[in-house]
Structures are given as C-alpha cells and as structure tokens.
Amino acid sequence: MTRKAITVKVCPGMTTATELIRKANSFNSSVKIEHGKYSVNAKSLISLLSLGIKQGMELTIITDGNDENAALDTISSMIAG
C-alpha cells in the first residue's frame, strides 16, 4: 500500500473527474482518495464527486496492488498538476 498527500491544483469538474476515473480503472490496484475522515473509491464517479473536491484542498491518494506505484504517480499528477 502506498500513500501520498497532495494539494489539489486541477479541480476535477465532471469532464476531469471522468478522465480521472478512466485512468484509475486502467490500473489493477485499488485507488482511494481521502479527505478528512472520508475515504472514497476513485474508480466511482458518485464517490469521487461526493468529496466536493475544490482547488487548494488537501487530499491523500492511497493505492494498493501490483501496479500501485504507477497508479499513485499517475493519479496524483492528474490532481496536483
């Protein structure tokens, strides 16, 4: 399991959220995003939108699986710019 704290620089609107979900689904690893006490599946649109992600928010990306490092690097760069 790998984790990385990031600051949101690219606010995931509906289009960006869909791209993020597609990319997350391209990995075998689980991909979760945490904010405060909430942790959601980054492969689910409803879950991702429920966080209400805004520019400047502090998030933690958590990946777990055989390609977790690639997933962590890709997803965090999509959000943190």
C-alpha positions in Angstrom: 0.0 0.0 0.0 1.3 3.4 -0.9 0.0 6.9 0.1 0.8 10.4 -1.0 -0.6 13.7 0.4 -1.3 16.3 -2.3 -2.8 19.7 -2.7 -5.4 20.0 -5.5 -4.3 22.2 -8.3 -6.6 20.9 -11.0 -10.2 20.9 -9.8 -11.9 17.8 -11.1 -15.1 19.0 -12.8 -17.3 16.5 -14.5 -15.0 16.0 -17.5 -11.8 15.9 -15.5 -13.5 13.5 -13.0 -14.4 11.2 -15.8 -10.9 11.2 -17.1 -9.6 10.5 -13.6 -11.9 7.6 -13.2 -11.0 6.1 -16.6 -7.3 6.4 -15.7 -7.9 4.9 -12.2 -9.8 2.0 -13.8 -6.9 1.3 -16.1 -4.9 0.0 -13.1 -5.4 -3.3 -11.3 -4.7 -1.6 -8.0 -7.4 -0.2 -5.8 -7.3 3.6 -5.8 -8.8 5.6 -2.9 -8.9 9.3 -2.2 -9.1 10.6 1.4 -10.2 14.0 2.7 -10.6 14.4 6.4 -12.5 11.4 7.8 -13.8 10.4 4.3 -12.2 7.8 2.0 -13.7 7.1 -1.4 -13.1 4.8 -4.3 -11.5 6.8 -7.1 -13.0 4.4 -9.6 -16.5 5.6 -8.9 -18.0 8.9 -10.2 -20.6 9.2 -7.4 -17.9 8.5 -4.7 -15.5 10.9 -6.2 -18.0 13.7 -6.6 -19.2 13.2 -3.1 -15.9 14.6 -1.8 -16.7 18.0 -3.4 -13.1 18.4 -4.4 -12.0 22.0 -4.8 -8.8 23.7 -5.8 -6.5 24.1 -2.7 -7.9 21.1 -0.8 -5.5 18.7 0.9 -6.1 15.1 -0.2 -4.4 11.8 0.3 -4.2 9.3 -2.6 -3.9 5.6 -1.5 -3.2 2.8 -3.9 -2.8 -0.9 -3.2 -2.0 -3.7 -5.6 0.6 -4.9 -8.1 0.8 -1.6 -10.0 0.3 0.7 -7.0 3.3 2.9 -7.6 2.3 3.7 -11.2 -1.3 4.3 -10.1 -0.2 6.7 -7.3 2.1 8.7 -9.6 -0.5 9.0 -12.4 -3.5 9.9 -10.2 -1.6 12.3 -8.0 -0.1 14.1 -11.1 -3.6 14.4 -12.6 -4.9 16.2 -9.5 -1.9 18.0 -8.2 -0.8 19.2 -11.7 
